Amino acid sequence: MDVDERIDEGLRHARRLGEVGVQVAAYLDGELIVDAWTGTADPAGSGRLVDGDTLFTAFSVTKGVTSTGLAVLAERGLVDYDAPVTDYWPEYGQNGKERTTVGDAASHRAGIPRMPDGVTPEQTCDWDFMVRALETAVPVFEPGTTNAYHTLNWGWLVGEIVRRADPQGRPLDVFVREEVLEPLGIRDVYLGVPDSELGRVAPVLIPAPPEPAPIELYEASMPIDVVPGTIFNRTDVRQSVNPGAGGIMSARAIARLFAMLANRGELDGMRLLSEDLVLSFADPRPDAESTDETLGAPVMVGRRGYWLGGPSPYAYPIVGKGPRVLCSPGAGGSIAWADLDTGLSGAILHNMMHPEQMFSPEPDVNPFMRLADAMRDVAADRGAVARSA
């Protein structure tokens, strides 16, 4: 695919601002319109360059994949967002959590953002350990009352709901592969990378070792020993199923998943979700613009697990100001999004973690702002227009 000069310049600009290896992809009305990359995948090792098949650790972009798995069950009437989690997972109803709803879990209002005390990387690779820890967890906040981002716990919480609600009881990675990815013709999104694909994964790079978070609850939600960073270069971590932060993927693949969302549930003639259900994903969670107690600032999160773009000053600037934009941002700056009104989906993945700059709308600060604007310009040239509700 020929690369538009505006995309090339956006990639060059990202490199000037410190990026090392980057992939970008976009779909418009289900058609791939941007598929480009730049830089080095493994600068400290083999020196191999990024190409279209390079896989990146995308951290919380993974939450968009898992949210879609949950939505498939809701579409089929197998899970109800308003039902108690205990309808599907009885053991969860301990220590005051019995009234937690599936929607509370999806929207980071379940009240259990803290990871288990002393949790190790090895324990995060143990699904049963993490599930038991959630069952016995004591809420920090009364479930359903407080916005508090469940940085890592969210994955096992929602993932176990999916596993329990699946009539076949499949492991989450198998369910997502068979019921979400394969029907959409998506190969390169992995919840646990197989041996055969490990050689394609770009190592995570960080400009400096992580420091303790300034907000105690934020640090408790992702303790320093398991914080998204270079521990995700470990083979055992790469091959574990971490549904909230451990997905490894290509930009082309995750942009295709979000293309289904941008098309309001359908892609290439295959309808995965109803239009009404997809439109409901853009509804904000209760008290959406109140301070998130984990992050220490308001963040725009929807009722069904996706983050939201749009005109709010608390939305991610990269995804644009459209009134119905779903997104999944990841630690360090990777992101995927879907504009339900224009039919545009996009993804930017990379290997250098730049957490703070990603909240800035300024293109000379945010390494991906110019690139994202170029993606929207390319889509506009191809006739992208807002659709009716």
C-alpha positions as semicolon CSV with decimal commas, in nm:
position;residue;x (nm);y (nm);z (nm)
1;M;0,000;0,000;0,000
2;D;0,132;0,344;-0,093
3;V;0,185;0,566;0,211
4;D;0,040;0,916;0,204
5;E;0,304;1,186;0,256
6;R;0,107;1,324;0,551
7;I;0,132;0,986;0,724
8;D;0,504;0,968;0,645
9;E;0,557;1,312;0,795
10;G;0,357;1,213;1,102
11;L;0,582;0,912;1,149
12;R;0,895;1,122;1,101
13;H;0,764;1,373;1,355
14;A;0,705;1,095;1,607
15;R;1,065;0,984;1,563
16;R;1,186;1,340;1,616
17;L;1,002;1,343;1,949
18;G;1,176;1,029;2,070
19;E;0,981;0,737;1,928
20;V;1,190;0,435;1,827
21;G;0,953;0,197;1,647
22;V;0,596;0,278;1,543
23;Q;0,312;0,114;1,349
24;V;-0,002;0,291;1,237
25;A;-0,314;0,160;1,064
26;A;-0,659;0,295;0,984
27;Y;-0,980;0,163;0,830
28;L;-1,262;0,365;0,680
29;D;-1,598;0,193;0,636
30;G;-1,418;-0,139;0,673
31;E;-1,147;-0,068;0,413
32;L;-0,781;-0,047;0,511
33;I;-0,666;0,306;0,413
34;V;-0,347;0,348;0,619
35;D;-0,088;0,079;0,690
36;A;0,255;0,218;0,768
37;W;0,548;0,186;1,005
38;T;0,889;0,326;1,089
39;G;1,193;0,268;1,305
40;T;1,355;-0,016;1,491
41;A;1,177;-0,295;1,673
42;D;1,471;-0,420;1,879
43;P;1,743;-0,154;1,900
44;A;1,932;-0,315;2,189
45;G;1,921;-0,667;2,047
46;S;1,898;-0,782;1,687
47;G;1,849;-0,434;1,546
48;R;1,561;-0,560;1,333
49;L;1,341;-0,296;1,181
50;V;0,969;-0,255;1,235
51;D;0,752;-0,392;0,954
52;G;0,381;-0,450;0,911
53;D;0,401;-0,784;1,091
54;T;0,586;-0,664;1,400
55;L;0,393;-0,730;1,721
56;F;0,382;-0,477;2,005
57;T;0,283;-0,506;2,369
58;A;-0,020;-0,276;2,378
59;F;-0,097;-0,277;2,751
60;S;-0,451;-0,147;2,819
61;V;-0,543;-0,139;2,452
62;T;-0,614;-0,501;2,546
63;K;-0,917;-0,387;2,745
64;G;-1,094;-0,305;2,418
65;V;-1,045;-0,665;2,304
66;T;-1,180;-0,808;2,630
67;S;-1,470;-0,560;2,635
68;T;-1,567;-0,686;2,291
69;G;-1,565;-1,044;2,416
70;L;-1,801;-0,943;2,696
71;A;-2,021;-0,762;2,444
72;V;-2,052;-1,075;2,230
73;L;-2,201;-1,256;2,529
74;A;-2,436;-0,964;2,596
75;E;-2,543;-0,969;2,231
76;R;-2,636;-1,337;2,265
77;G;-2,827;-1,285;2,588
78;L;-2,572;-1,483;2,786
79;V;-2,470;-1,194;3,009
80;D;-2,659;-0,889;3,133
81;Y;-2,463;-0,575;3,220
82;D;-2,720;-0,495;3,491
83;A;-2,703;-0,838;3,654
84;P;-2,490;-0,913;3,960
85;V;-2,153;-1,067;3,887
86;T;-2,257;-1,348;4,122
87;D;-2,519;-1,463;3,871
88;Y;-2,225;-1,597;3,670
89;W;-1,951;-1,624;3,932
90;P;-2,102;-1,705;4,274
91;E;-1,768;-1,716;4,454
92;Y;-1,715;-1,347;4,381
93;G;-1,983;-1,242;4,631
94;Q;-1,757;-1,218;4,935
95;N;-1,669;-0,928;5,165
96;G;-1,942;-0,692;5,049
97;K;-1,910;-0,750;4,673
98;E;-2,235;-0,943;4,625
99;R;-2,421;-0,649;4,468
100;T;-2,149;-0,566;4,215
101;T;-2,297;-0,571;3,865
102;V;-2,130;-0,671;3,541
103;G;-2,161;-0,308;3,434
104;D;-1,982;-0,196;3,751
105;A;-1,697;-0,430;3,663
106;A;-1,678;-0,315;3,302
107;S;-1,683;0,056;3,391
108;H;-1,423;0,046;3,670
109;R;-1,681;0,095;3,947
110;A;-1,642;-0,243;4,118
111;G;-1,446;-0,092;4,407
112;I;-1,145;-0,327;4,396
113;P;-0,867;-0,142;4,210
114;R;-0,596;-0,267;4,449
115;M;-0,384;-0,559;4,334
116;P;-0,312;-0,835;4,588
117;D;-0,048;-0,734;4,843
118;G;0,299;-0,842;4,739
119;V;0,184;-0,970;4,400
120;T;0,465;-1,095;4,178
121;P;0,500;-1,121;3,800
122;E;0,476;-1,499;3,835
123;Q;0,144;-1,470;4,017
124;T;-0,001;-1,246;3,746
125;C;0,073;-1,531;3,505
126;D;-0,141;-1,765;3,718
127;W;-0,509;-1,721;3,622
128;D;-0,641;-1,922;3,915
129;F;-0,435;-1,724;4,166
130;M;-0,563;-1,391;4,035
131;V;-0,924;-1,512;4,029
132;R;-0,904;-1,635;4,389
133;A;-0,750;-1,304;4,493
134;L;-1,043;-1,116;4,340
135;E;-1,294;-1,344;4,510
136;T;-1,156;-1,263;4,853
137;A;-1,073;-0,897;4,786
138;V;-1,221;-0,638;5,020
139;P;-1,360;-0,336;4,833
140;V;-1,189;-0,001;4,878
141;F;-1,517;0,164;4,777
142;E;-1,873;0,036;4,790
143;P;-1,929;-0,131;4,453
144;G;-2,119;0,081;4,206
145;T;-2,054;0,413;4,381
146;T;-1,709;0,536;4,280
147;N;-1,505;0,575;3,963
148;A;-1,167;0,414;4,030
149;Y;-0,966;0,274;3,740
150;H;-0,889;-0,095;3,791
151;T;-0,555;-0,075;3,607
152;L;-0,471;-0,446;3,617
153;N;-0,745;-0,617;3,821
154;W;-1,001;-0,523;3,554
155;G;-0,866;-0,786;3,317
156;W;-0,913;-1,088;3,541
157;L;-1,241;-0,952;3,675
158;V;-1,404;-0,907;3,335
159;G;-1,217;-1,200;3,186
160;E;-1,350;-1,442;3,448
161;I;-1,704;-1,312;3,396
162;V;-1,664;-1,394;3,026
163;R;-1,528;-1,740;3,104
164;R;-1,809;-1,817;3,348
165;A;-2,085;-1,685;3,120
166;D;-1,959;-1,878;2,818
167;P;-2,172;-2,196;2,799
168;Q;-1,860;-2,388;2,697
169;G;-1,649;-2,243;2,981
170;R;-1,358;-2,176;2,748
171;P;-1,045;-1,996;2,870
172;L;-1,073;-1,628;2,785
173;D;-0,805;-1,634;2,516
174;V;-0,978;-1,922;2,339
175;F;-1,319;-1,755;2,362
176;V;-1,187;-1,427;2,222
177;R;-1,002;-1,602;1,942
178;E;-1,298;-1,820;1,839
179;E;-1,584;-1,576;1,892
180;V;-1,428;-1,235;1,815
181;L;-1,103;-1,252;1,622
182;E;-1,153;-1,544;1,383
183;P;-1,503;-1,432;1,271
184;L;-1,352;-1,093;1,184
185;G;-1,054;-1,241;1,001
186;I;-0,806;-1,111;1,259
187;R;-0,489;-1,308;1,327
188;D;-0,238;-1,085;1,500
189;V;-0,406;-1,006;1,831
190;Y;-0,281;-1,237;2,105
191;L;-0,381;-1,287;2,467
192;G;-0,075;-1,499;2,529
193;V;0,175;-1,520;2,243
194;P;0,243;-1,870;2,106
195;D;0,603;-1,988;2,069
196;S;0,580;-1,953;1,693
197;E;0,522;-1,577;1,713
198;L;0,762;-1,472;1,990
199;G;1,028;-1,371;1,740
200;R;0,802;-1,100;1,599
201;V;0,747;-0,919;1,931
202;A;0,917;-0,581;1,976
203;P;1,065;-0,538;2,324
204;V;0,914;-0,270;2,546
205;L;1,150;0,025;2,592
206;I;1,133;0,277;2,874
207;P;1,325;0,605;2,893
208;A;1,389;0,559;3,268
209;P;1,306;0,303;3,537
210;P;0,953;0,345;3,672
211;E;0,912;0,546;3,991
212;P;0,645;0,495;4,258
213;A;0,321;0,663;4,160
214;P;0,234;0,990;4,338
215;I;-0,116;0,859;4,422
216;E;-0,114;0,567;4,665
217;L;-0,417;0,397;4,513
218;Y;-0,271;0,428;4,163
219;E;0,043;0,250;4,278
220;A;-0,168;-0,015;4,452
221;S;-0,358;-0,072;4,128
222;M;-0,033;-0,163;3,950
223;P;0,246;-0,222;4,206
224;I;0,601;-0,139;4,104
225;D;0,695;-0,508;4,066
226;V;0,427;-0,564;3,800
227;V;0,388;-0,214;3,655
228;P;0,356;-0,208;3,275
229;G;0,715;-0,185;3,157
230;T;1,008;-0,411;3,086
231;I;0,873;-0,705;3,289
232;F;0,642;-0,746;2,990
233;N;0,953;-0,851;2,795
234;R;0,966;-1,173;2,996
235;T;0,857;-1,476;2,798
236;D;0,632;-1,606;3,076
237;V;0,453;-1,269;3,093
238;R;0,419;-1,246;2,716
239;Q;0,267;-1,593;2,706
240;S;0,027;-1,544;2,996
241;V;-0,335;-1,434;2,961
242;N;-0,361;-1,083;3,106
243;P;-0,690;-0,951;2,964
244;G;-0,647;-0,595;3,088
245;A;-0,288;-0,516;2,999
246;G;-0,104;-0,805;2,835
247;G;-0,229;-0,814;2,477
248;I;0,034;-0,830;2,204
249;M;-0,074;-0,725;1,857
250;S;-0,013;-0,537;1,536
251;A;-0,168;-0,201;1,454
252;R;-0,329;-0,345;1,142
253;A;-0,498;-0,620;1,345
254;I;-0,634;-0,410;1,631
255;A;-0,747;-0,137;1,390
256;R;-0,950;-0,406;1,214
257;L;-1,123;-0,502;1,538
258;F;-1,206;-0,136;1,596
259;A;-1,323;-0,112;1,233
260;M;-1,604;-0,347;1,330
261;L;-1,697;-0,105;1,608
262;A;-1,667;0,197;1,377
263;N;-1,905;0,016;1,141
264;R;-2,144;-0,024;1,435
265;G;-2,099;-0,397;1,477
266;E;-2,044;-0,526;1,124
267;L;-1,740;-0,590;0,906
268;D;-1,720;-0,740;0,559
269;G;-2,082;-0,849;0,577
270;M;-2,039;-1,031;0,909
271;R;-2,241;-0,878;1,193
272;L;-2,086;-0,949;1,531
273;L;-2,282;-0,698;1,741
274;S;-2,610;-0,513;1,693
275;E;-2,596;-0,145;1,605
276;D;-2,794;-0,049;1,915
277;L;-2,551;-0,232;2,141
278;V;-2,248;-0,066;1,982
279;L;-2,406;0,278;2,009
280;S;-2,464;0,214;2,380
281;F;-2,088;0,177;2,427
282;A;-2,060;0,555;2,382
283;D;-2,276;0,623;2,689
284;P;-2,053;0,756;2,968
285;R;-2,040;0,584;3,303
286;P;-2,213;0,756;3,597
287;D;-2,041;1,072;3,721
288;A;-1,814;1,046;3,419
289;E;-1,643;1,381;3,470
290;S;-1,583;1,335;3,842
291;T;-1,234;1,258;3,965
292;D;-1,126;0,900;3,912
293;E;-0,993;0,801;4,253
294;T;-0,717;0,583;4,112
295;L;-0,589;0,825;3,850
296;G;-0,646;1,143;4,049
297;A;-0,822;1,321;3,763
298;P;-1,138;1,280;3,557
299;V;-1,115;1,040;3,263
300;M;-1,387;0,965;3,010
301;V;-1,489;0,601;3,038
302;G;-1,803;0,443;2,897
303;R;-2,054;0,217;3,070
304;R;-1,942;-0,096;2,883
305;G;-1,563;-0,091;2,921
306;Y;-1,441;0,130;2,637
307;W;-1,291;0,472;2,697
308;L;-1,449;0,768;2,519
309;G;-1,321;1,047;2,300
310;G;-1,521;1,355;2,219
311;P;-1,537;1,719;2,321
312;S;-1,478;1,667;2,693
313;P;-1,150;1,820;2,814
314;Y;-1,090;1,489;2,990
315;A;-1,092;1,280;2,671
316;Y;-0,779;1,160;2,492
317;P;-0,697;1,428;2,231
318;I;-0,549;1,181;1,982
319;V;-0,886;1,027;1,895
320;G;-1,055;1,351;1,790
321;K;-1,357;1,546;1,906
322;G;-1,636;1,341;1,750
323;P;-1,930;1,293;1,988
324;R;-1,921;0,912;1,967
325;V;-1,564;0,788;1,967
326;L;-1,465;0,470;2,149
327;C;-1,103;0,413;2,238
328;S;-0,867;0,191;2,433
329;P;-0,550;0,370;2,542
330;G;-0,251;0,179;2,671
331;A;0,025;0,268;2,916
332;G;0,301;0,455;2,739
333;G;0,088;0,579;2,451
334;S;-0,036;0,294;2,232
335;I;-0,402;0,343;2,141
336;A;-0,686;0,217;1,922
337;W;-1,012;0,395;1,848
338;A;-1,336;0,386;1,652
339;D;-1,546;0,684;1,544
340;L;-1,905;0,559;1,529
341;D;-2,014;0,861;1,325
342;T;-1,750;0,871;1,049
343;G;-1,670;0,499;1,023
344;L;-1,299;0,563;1,086
345;S;-1,093;0,336;1,307
346;G;-0,728;0,379;1,387
347;A;-0,445;0,231;1,587
348;I;-0,098;0,349;1,680
349;L;0,137;0,103;1,850
350;H;0,498;0,156;1,955
351;N;0,778;0,026;2,173
352;M;0,895;0,340;2,362
353;M;0,679;0,430;2,659
354;H;0,598;0,802;2,681
355;P;0,315;0,828;2,935
356;E;0,275;1,197;3,009
357;Q;0,297;1,346;2,661
358;M;0,000;1,145;2,538
359;F;-0,248;1,366;2,723
360;S;-0,133;1,680;2,541
361;P;-0,316;1,806;2,230
362;E;-0,002;1,991;2,120
363;P;0,172;1,825;1,823
364;D;0,513;1,944;1,941
365;V;0,459;1,764;2,272
366;N;0,246;1,461;2,185
367;P;0,444;1,245;1,940
368;F;0,128;1,098;1,785
369;M;-0,095;1,405;1,755
370;R;0,026;1,500;1,408
371;L;0,001;1,138;1,295
372;A;-0,357;1,102;1,419
373;D;-0,457;1,428;1,251
374;A;-0,304;1,297;0,927
375;M;-0,513;0,981;0,955
376;R;-0,830;1,190;0,983
377;D;-0,719;1,403;0,687
378;V;-0,666;1,094;0,471
379;A;-1,010;0,968;0,571
380;A;-1,168;1,306;0,490
381;D;-1,012;1,299;0,144
382;R;-1,182;0,963;0,094
383;G;-1,518;1,107;0,182
384;A;-1,548;1,037;0,554
385;V;-1,856;1,220;0,681
386;A;-2,060;1,199;0,998
387;R;-2,350;0,955;0,979
388;S;-2,689;0,988;1,141
389;A;-2,766;0,809;1,464
